[in-house]
Amino acid sequence: MGEQPIFSTRAHIFQIDPATKKNWVPTSKHAVTVSYFFDSTRNVYRIISLDGSKAVINSTITPNMTFTKTSQKFGQWADSRANTVYGLGFSSESHLSKFADKFAEFKEAARLAKEKSQEKMELSGTPSQEPVAAPPLSPLTSESVNGTEDERAATEAPQPSEARGGAEPSHNALPFSHSSPGISKHWEAELAALKGNNAKLTAALLESTANVKQWKQQLAAYQEEAERLHKRVTELECVSGQSTTVRSDKTELNRTIEELEEALKAKEDELERLKMEVQSANQFHSQRDSLAHKLQAVELRNQALEAQLDELEQRVEADQRERDVFRQSLRSLLQLLDGKILELSELREALAKLLECS
């Protein structure tokens, strides 16, 4: 079956700045598809994301990895093989939680797969009774390295016991040499045979060790080449498998851009209307301030006029009182004048009588 996608979501991708190890550097201009892939042949889970034809994430999930939620919509994990820290920004908290749950699930599956692989290696690494040539190693499985080391340990481990096996007969042959010359010769022949077998085993061990080193070098070269080819195949499979998704995402993105442009135009119209309302409000405020100043000036003038009116009323009252006093004086003067005229009239009549009498 090969490697197949088992879960996909969309997120903005970031990587930690290699210079500062503190700041995040965006590796995608917009939200892209992030997928979990499972390789059934190697029993490996990986996180892969492509931005166009460029692989921005290619991270193999291991049991010692941890996905951490740093906020409601952001999470991160460290990849020691890639020597970086990946960060994902999601559109909602539910997308982040679902991605984190899948990460924990596949991490546990990777742990169980590794334990089963180790058990198989322990069973296959049990030393045999006779040294045999090691089988050729597969360049696609990293577990073969541990299996080779176990076989090497199993091959090298018998060496001290074989040396002791060759030495013990010579020690035990001493009592028999004192008791019987025939038995002593028999044990000496056995000792020579054991020494010959020991020499053959040692030579085979050295040859096996040299072959193991050569196979490990070939394995490292095969693994490096296989990993490079596998990454390339994965990128091509992702590109071919996600072309339809990319086209649909592009169509959806174009539609979203059109909707955003329409919304932006509506917001701009609303902003223009609000600006006109603000200008009208500013003019109204300026007119109100002008009218307030005019009203204040009118009130001050009104107060001055009221003061002048009070003063005029006081002056009119004073004039009225003076006029009353003047009229009273005129009446008194007229009365006095009337008395004087009466006296003059009487005096005239008296003078006229005197003239008549004389």
LODREN-861645 format. One record per residue (C-alpha): residue in one letter; x, y, z. Coordinates in steps of 0.02 Angstrom, whole numbers, plus 50000, padded with zeros to 5 digits. Layout:
N
{type:a	c1:X	c2:Y	c3:Z}
...
//
This chain:
358
{type:m	c1:50000	c2:50000	c3:50000}
{type:g	c1:50143	c2:50121	c3:50037}
{type:e	c1:50116	c2:50285	c3:50128}
{type:q	c1:49937	c2:50350	c3:50136}
{type:p	c1:49858	c2:50507	c3:50215}
{type:i	c1:49748	c2:50466	c3:50367}
{type:f	c1:49701	c2:50639	c3:50431}
{type:s	c1:49710	c2:50816	c3:50358}
{type:t	c1:49675	c2:50992	c3:50420}
{type:r	c1:49723	c2:51171	c3:50374}
{type:a	c1:49838	c2:51285	c3:50473}
{type:h	c1:49968	c2:51423	c3:50460}
{type:i	c1:50144	c2:51349	c3:50478}
{type:f	c1:50289	c2:51426	c3:50573}
{type:q	c1:50467	c2:51372	c3:50618}
{type:i	c1:50576	c2:51434	c3:50758}
{type:d	c1:50708	c2:51559	c3:50706}
{type:p	c1:50873	c2:51461	c3:50701}
{type:a	c1:50971	c2:51618	c3:50747}
{type:t	c1:50874	c2:51675	c3:50901}
{type:k	c1:50782	c2:51514	c3:50948}
{type:k	c1:50644	c2:51629	c3:51013}
{type:n	c1:50550	c2:51710	c3:50869}
{type:w	c1:50433	c2:51619	c3:50749}
{type:v	c1:50463	c2:51631	c3:50561}
{type:p	c1:50313	c2:51597	c3:50447}
{type:t	c1:50348	c2:51465	c3:50315}
{type:s	c1:50180	c2:51482	c3:50225}
{type:k	c1:50098	c2:51640	c3:50159}
{type:h	c1:49924	c2:51574	c3:50200}
{type:a	c1:49840	c2:51424	c3:50280}
{type:v	c1:49894	c2:51260	c3:50197}
{type:t	c1:49846	c2:51077	c3:50214}
{type:v	c1:49936	c2:50982	c3:50353}
{type:s	c1:49916	c2:50791	c3:50344}
{type:y	c1:49961	c2:50637	c3:50447}
{type:f	c1:50033	c2:50498	c3:50338}
{type:f	c1:50054	c2:50314	c3:50385}
{type:d	c1:50183	c2:50201	c3:50301}
{type:s	c1:50119	c2:50023	c3:50322}
{type:t	c1:50280	c2:49946	c3:50257}
{type:r	c1:50388	c2:50030	c3:50389}
{type:n	c1:50250	c2:50058	c3:50519}
{type:v	c1:50296	c2:50243	c3:50529}
{type:y	c1:50186	c2:50397	c3:50555}
{type:r	c1:50236	c2:50564	c3:50480}
{type:i	c1:50170	c2:50744	c3:50472}
{type:i	c1:50184	c2:50816	c3:50296}
{type:s	c1:50131	c2:50983	c3:50224}
{type:l	c1:50163	c2:51060	c3:50054}
{type:d	c1:50156	c2:51243	c3:50004}
{type:g	c1:50141	c2:51224	c3:49815}
{type:s	c1:50281	c2:51103	c3:49768}
{type:k	c1:50386	c2:51143	c3:49923}
{type:a	c1:50380	c2:51029	c3:50076}
{type:v	c1:50370	c2:51145	c3:50226}
{type:i	c1:50343	c2:51002	c3:50351}
{type:n	c1:50417	c2:50827	c3:50342}
{type:s	c1:50422	c2:50765	c3:50521}
{type:t	c1:50424	c2:50583	c3:50578}
{type:i	c1:50327	c2:50553	c3:50741}
{type:t	c1:50431	c2:50469	c3:50876}
{type:p	c1:50379	c2:50413	c3:51052}
{type:n	c1:50483	c2:50550	c3:51135}
{type:m	c1:50395	c2:50693	c3:51043}
{type:t	c1:50269	c2:50804	c3:51132}
{type:f	c1:50138	c2:50919	c3:51055}
{type:t	c1:50110	c2:51072	c3:51166}
{type:k	c1:49963	c2:51192	c3:51159}
{type:t	c1:50034	c2:51365	c3:51191}
{type:s	c1:49869	c2:51459	c3:51163}
{type:q	c1:49689	c2:51427	c3:51113}
{type:k	c1:49733	c2:51418	c3:50928}
{type:f	c1:49921	c2:51380	c3:50924}
{type:g	c1:50023	c2:51224	c3:50957}
{type:q	c1:50203	c2:51167	c3:50931}
{type:w	c1:50320	c2:51017	c3:50937}
{type:a	c1:50508	c2:50991	c3:50924}
{type:d	c1:50586	c2:50879	c3:50791}
{type:s	c1:50764	c2:50830	c3:50840}
{type:r	c1:50797	c2:50748	c3:50671}
{type:a	c1:50756	c2:50908	c3:50577}
{type:n	c1:50839	c2:51011	c3:50716}
{type:t	c1:50693	c2:51132	c3:50724}
{type:v	c1:50528	c2:51171	c3:50812}
{type:y	c1:50368	c2:51176	c3:50711}
{type:g	c1:50219	c2:51287	c3:50756}
{type:l	c1:50041	c2:51278	c3:50689}
{type:g	c1:49910	c2:51416	c3:50697}
{type:f	c1:49730	c2:51352	c3:50678}
{type:s	c1:49569	c2:51445	c3:50639}
{type:s	c1:49480	c2:51378	c3:50794}
{type:e	c1:49514	c2:51291	c3:50958}
{type:s	c1:49420	c2:51134	c3:50902}
{type:h	c1:49539	c2:51109	c3:50754}
{type:l	c1:49688	c2:51126	c3:50872}
{type:s	c1:49615	c2:51000	c3:50996}
{type:k	c1:49578	c2:50874	c3:50858}
{type:f	c1:49755	c2:50889	c3:50789}
{type:a	c1:49829	c2:50868	c3:50964}
{type:d	c1:49721	c2:50713	c3:50996}
{type:k	c1:49780	c2:50635	c3:50833}
{type:f	c1:49961	c2:50676	c3:50877}
{type:a	c1:49944	c2:50586	c3:51045}
{type:e	c1:49857	c2:50438	c3:50962}
{type:f	c1:49989	c2:50415	c3:50827}
{type:k	c1:50130	c2:50444	c3:50953}
{type:e	c1:50063	c2:50299	c3:51059}
{type:a	c1:50047	c2:50192	c3:50902}
{type:a	c1:50228	c2:50232	c3:50857}
{type:r	c1:50282	c2:50183	c3:51034}
{type:l	c1:50192	c2:50015	c3:51023}
{type:a	c1:50266	c2:49984	c3:50850}
{type:k	c1:50440	c2:50020	c3:50917}
{type:e	c1:50417	c2:49902	c3:51064}
{type:k	c1:50358	c2:49762	c3:50949}
{type:s	c1:50507	c2:49794	c3:50834}
{type:q	c1:50626	c2:49784	c3:50982}
{type:e	c1:50547	c2:49620	c3:51039}
{type:k	c1:50570	c2:49547	c3:50865}
{type:m	c1:50751	c2:49605	c3:50862}
{type:e	c1:50784	c2:49527	c3:51033}
{type:l	c1:50713	c2:49362	c3:50973}
{type:s	c1:50808	c2:49368	c3:50808}
{type:g	c1:50968	c2:49424	c3:50897}
{type:t	c1:50985	c2:49264	c3:51005}
{type:p	c1:51160	c2:49185	c3:50974}
{type:s	c1:51162	c2:49019	c3:50881}
{type:q	c1:51265	c2:48867	c3:50924}
{type:e	c1:51373	c2:48882	c3:50768}
{type:p	c1:51438	c2:49041	c3:50687}
{type:v	c1:51346	c2:49076	c3:50524}
{type:a	c1:51364	c2:49213	c3:50396}
{type:a	c1:51251	c2:49362	c3:50436}
{type:p	c1:51110	c2:49392	c3:50310}
{type:p	c1:51115	c2:49550	c3:50203}
{type:l	c1:51028	c2:49698	c3:50286}
{type:s	c1:50883	c2:49794	c3:50213}
{type:p	c1:50929	c2:49975	c3:50176}
{type:l	c1:50752	c2:50036	c3:50216}
{type:t	c1:50737	c2:49987	c3:50399}
{type:s	c1:50829	c2:50079	c3:50535}
{type:e	c1:50794	c2:49934	c3:50656}
{type:s	c1:50919	c2:49827	c3:50560}
{type:v	c1:51061	c2:49926	c3:50639}
{type:n	c1:51010	c2:49870	c3:50813}
{type:g	c1:50990	c2:49692	c3:50750}
{type:t	c1:51167	c2:49694	c3:50681}
{type:e	c1:51234	c2:49759	c3:50846}
{type:d	c1:51142	c2:49620	c3:50941}
{type:e	c1:51214	c2:49489	c3:50822}
{type:r	c1:51385	c2:49564	c3:50845}
{type:a	c1:51367	c2:49557	c3:51034}
{type:a	c1:51305	c2:49378	c3:51022}
{type:t	c1:51454	c2:49332	c3:50914}
{type:e	c1:51581	c2:49419	c3:51023}
{type:a	c1:51507	c2:49362	c3:51190}
{type:p	c1:51561	c2:49178	c3:51177}
{type:q	c1:51744	c2:49226	c3:51153}
{type:p	c1:51794	c2:49231	c3:51339}
{type:s	c1:51702	c2:49069	c3:51377}
{type:e	c1:51786	c2:48984	c3:51229}
{type:a	c1:51955	c2:49040	c3:51292}
{type:r	c1:51914	c2:48968	c3:51462}
{type:g	c1:51853	c2:48810	c3:51378}
{type:g	c1:52024	c2:48792	c3:51296}
{type:a	c1:52117	c2:48823	c3:51459}
{type:e	c1:52016	c2:48712	c3:51575}
{type:p	c1:52063	c2:48546	c3:51494}
{type:s	c1:52248	c2:48581	c3:51516}
{type:h	c1:52217	c2:48615	c3:51701}
{type:n	c1:52115	c2:48458	c3:51724}
{type:a	c1:52236	c2:48353	c3:51624}
{type:l	c1:52370	c2:48363	c3:51760}
{type:p	c1:52293	c2:48234	c3:51877}
{type:f	c1:52266	c2:48113	c3:51734}
{type:s	c1:52446	c2:48134	c3:51674}
{type:h	c1:52506	c2:48072	c3:51844}
{type:s	c1:52387	c2:47925	c3:51844}
{type:s	c1:52393	c2:47858	c3:51665}
{type:p	c1:52501	c2:47902	c3:51513}
{type:g	c1:52368	c2:47840	c3:51388}
{type:i	c1:52232	c2:47948	c3:51464}
{type:s	c1:52353	c2:48096	c3:51467}
{type:k	c1:52388	c2:48077	c3:51281}
{type:h	c1:52201	c2:48067	c3:51248}
{type:w	c1:52167	c2:48230	c3:51339}
{type:e	c1:52314	c2:48314	c3:51253}
{type:a	c1:52239	c2:48266	c3:51084}
{type:e	c1:52070	c2:48334	c3:51141}
{type:l	c1:52157	c2:48495	c3:51198}
{type:a	c1:52244	c2:48514	c3:51029}
{type:a	c1:52078	c2:48489	c3:50941}
{type:l	c1:51994	c2:48618	c3:51052}
{type:k	c1:52135	c2:48741	c3:51020}
{type:g	c1:52116	c2:48714	c3:50833}
{type:n	c1:51927	c2:48742	c3:50846}
{type:n	c1:51959	c2:48898	c3:50952}
{type:a	c1:52078	c2:48968	c3:50821}
{type:k	c1:51949	c2:48934	c3:50684}
{type:l	c1:51812	c2:49018	c3:50788}
{type:t	c1:51923	c2:49169	c3:50821}
{type:a	c1:51963	c2:49187	c3:50636}
{type:a	c1:51778	c2:49171	c3:50593}
{type:l	c1:51737	c2:49300	c3:50727}
{type:l	c1:51863	c2:49424	c3:50657}
{type:e	c1:51797	c2:49396	c3:50482}
{type:s	c1:51617	c2:49419	c3:50542}
{type:t	c1:51666	c2:49580	c3:50633}
{type:a	c1:51747	c2:49648	c3:50475}
{type:n	c1:51593	c2:49599	c3:50373}
{type:v	c1:51479	c2:49682	c3:50502}
{type:k	c1:51575	c2:49846	c3:50489}
{type:q	c1:51569	c2:49839	c3:50300}
{type:w	c1:51382	c2:49799	c3:50304}
{type:k	c1:51349	c2:49942	c3:50425}
{type:q	c1:51437	c2:50064	c3:50308}
{type:q	c1:51336	c2:49999	c3:50161}
{type:l	c1:51178	c2:50007	c3:50267}
{type:a	c1:51209	c2:50190	c3:50311}
{type:a	c1:51235	c2:50233	c3:50128}
{type:y	c1:51080	c2:50134	c3:50076}
{type:q	c1:50976	c2:50216	c3:50214}
{type:e	c1:51031	c2:50391	c3:50164}
{type:e	c1:50992	c2:50358	c3:49980}
{type:a	c1:50826	c2:50274	c3:50024}
{type:e	c1:50775	c2:50419	c3:50137}
{type:r	c1:50814	c2:50544	c3:49999}
{type:l	c1:50716	c2:50444	c3:49871}
{type:h	c1:50573	c2:50417	c3:49994}
{type:k	c1:50560	c2:50604	c3:50029}
{type:r	c1:50557	c2:50639	c3:49843}
{type:v	c1:50424	c2:50506	c3:49813}
{type:t	c1:50322	c2:50573	c3:49958}
{type:e	c1:50331	c2:50750	c3:49889}
{type:l	c1:50277	c2:50689	c3:49717}
{type:e	c1:50136	c2:50584	c3:49791}
{type:c	c1:50077	c2:50731	c3:49896}
{type:v	c1:50083	c2:50847	c3:49745}
{type:s	c1:49985	c2:50724	c3:49637}
{type:g	c1:49865	c2:50674	c3:49776}
{type:q	c1:49829	c2:50851	c3:49832}
{type:s	c1:49813	c2:50934	c3:49661}
{type:t	c1:49622	c2:50921	c3:49668}
{type:t	c1:49622	c2:50985	c3:49846}
{type:v	c1:49738	c2:51128	c3:49797}
{type:r	c1:49624	c2:51175	c3:49652}
{type:s	c1:49469	c2:51171	c3:49763}
{type:d	c1:49562	c2:51268	c3:49897}
{type:k	c1:49615	c2:51395	c3:49765}
{type:t	c1:49434	c2:51414	c3:49705}
{type:e	c1:49374	c2:51432	c3:49883}
{type:l	c1:49513	c2:51556	c3:49918}
{type:n	c1:49466	c2:51660	c3:49765}
{type:r	c1:49284	c2:51660	c3:49819}
{type:t	c1:49335	c2:51709	c3:49995}
{type:i	c1:49444	c2:51849	c3:49923}
{type:e	c1:49296	c2:51914	c3:49820}
{type:e	c1:49184	c2:51910	c3:49974}
{type:l	c1:49317	c2:52000	c3:50074}
{type:e	c1:49337	c2:52130	c3:49936}
{type:e	c1:49148	c2:52160	c3:49934}
{type:a	c1:49146	c2:52172	c3:50123}
{type:l	c1:49295	c2:52291	c3:50115}
{type:k	c1:49204	c2:52399	c3:49987}
{type:a	c1:49050	c2:52404	c3:50097}
{type:k	c1:49158	c2:52451	c3:50246}
{type:e	c1:49241	c2:52589	c3:50143}
{type:d	c1:49069	c2:52658	c3:50095}
{type:e	c1:49016	c2:52650	c3:50275}
{type:l	c1:49178	c2:52737	c3:50324}
{type:e	c1:49145	c2:52876	c3:50197}
{type:r	c1:48969	c2:52897	c3:50263}
{type:l	c1:49034	c2:52904	c3:50441}
{type:k	c1:49165	c2:53032	c3:50387}
{type:m	c1:49028	c2:53142	c3:50312}
{type:e	c1:48926	c2:53124	c3:50471}
{type:v	c1:49078	c2:53170	c3:50573}
{type:q	c1:49107	c2:53324	c3:50464}
{type:s	c1:48923	c2:53373	c3:50484}
{type:a	c1:48937	c2:53346	c3:50670}
{type:n	c1:49094	c2:53453	c3:50676}
{type:q	c1:49005	c2:53591	c3:50579}
{type:f	c1:48857	c2:53577	c3:50696}
{type:h	c1:48974	c2:53588	c3:50845}
{type:s	c1:49059	c2:53742	c3:50770}
{type:q	c1:48890	c2:53824	c3:50736}
{type:r	c1:48834	c2:53780	c3:50911}
{type:d	c1:48991	c2:53857	c3:50984}
{type:s	c1:48966	c2:54015	c3:50878}
{type:l	c1:48785	c2:54029	c3:50932}
{type:a	c1:48837	c2:54000	c3:51111}
{type:h	c1:48962	c2:54145	c3:51098}
{type:k	c1:48829	c2:54256	c3:51017}
{type:l	c1:48703	c2:54208	c3:51151}
{type:q	c1:48829	c2:54248	c3:51286}
{type:a	c1:48862	c2:54418	c3:51204}
{type:v	c1:48673	c2:54451	c3:51192}
{type:e	c1:48652	c2:54404	c3:51375}
{type:l	c1:48791	c2:54523	c3:51424}
{type:r	c1:48712	c2:54661	c3:51318}
{type:n	c1:48542	c2:54622	c3:51394}
{type:q	c1:48615	c2:54636	c3:51567}
{type:a	c1:48692	c2:54805	c3:51520}
{type:l	c1:48525	c2:54865	c3:51449}
{type:e	c1:48435	c2:54806	c3:51604}
{type:a	c1:48559	c2:54905	c3:51708}
{type:q	c1:48531	c2:55058	c3:51598}
{type:l	c1:48342	c2:55033	c3:51611}
{type:d	c1:48353	c2:55026	c3:51800}
{type:e	c1:48457	c2:55183	c3:51799}
{type:l	c1:48331	c2:55271	c3:51683}
{type:e	c1:48186	c2:55216	c3:51792}
{type:q	c1:48276	c2:55286	c3:51944}
{type:r	c1:48308	c2:55448	c3:51849}
{type:v	c1:48124	c2:55456	c3:51793}
{type:e	c1:48069	c2:55431	c3:51971}
{type:a	c1:48188	c2:55568	c3:52027}
{type:d	c1:48123	c2:55683	c3:51889}
{type:q	c1:47944	c2:55642	c3:51940}
{type:r	c1:47981	c2:55686	c3:52119}
{type:e	c1:48066	c2:55849	c3:52064}
{type:r	c1:47916	c2:55887	c3:51952}
{type:d	c1:47798	c2:55859	c3:52098}
{type:v	c1:47904	c2:55973	c3:52207}
{type:f	c1:47906	c2:56103	c3:52067}
{type:r	c1:47718	c2:56093	c3:52046}
{type:q	c1:47695	c2:56111	c3:52232}
{type:s	c1:47809	c2:56263	c3:52227}
{type:l	c1:47709	c2:56335	c3:52081}
{type:r	c1:47546	c2:56310	c3:52174}
{type:s	c1:47617	c2:56399	c3:52326}
{type:l	c1:47682	c2:56537	c3:52214}
{type:l	c1:47513	c2:56554	c3:52126}
{type:q	c1:47424	c2:56563	c3:52292}
{type:l	c1:47546	c2:56694	c3:52350}
{type:l	c1:47526	c2:56787	c3:52186}
{type:d	c1:47338	c2:56779	c3:52200}
{type:g	c1:47350	c2:56855	c3:52375}
{type:k	c1:47463	c2:56992	c3:52314}
{type:i	c1:47347	c2:57026	c3:52165}
{type:l	c1:47201	c2:57036	c3:52284}
{type:e	c1:47296	c2:57156	c3:52396}
{type:l	c1:47343	c2:57261	c3:52244}
{type:s	c1:47163	c2:57262	c3:52186}
{type:e	c1:47107	c2:57322	c3:52357}
{type:l	c1:47247	c2:57449	c3:52358}
{type:r	c1:47192	c2:57510	c3:52184}
{type:e	c1:47014	c2:57526	c3:52238}
{type:a	c1:47069	c2:57622	c3:52390}
{type:l	c1:47177	c2:57736	c3:52285}
{type:a	c1:47034	c2:57760	c3:52162}
{type:k	c1:46916	c2:57807	c3:52303}
{type:l	c1:47046	c2:57927	c3:52368}
{type:l	c1:47057	c2:58005	c3:52197}
{type:e	c1:46871	c2:58022	c3:52185}
{type:c	c1:46862	c2:58099	c3:52355}
{type:s	c1:46992	c2:58227	c3:52325}
//
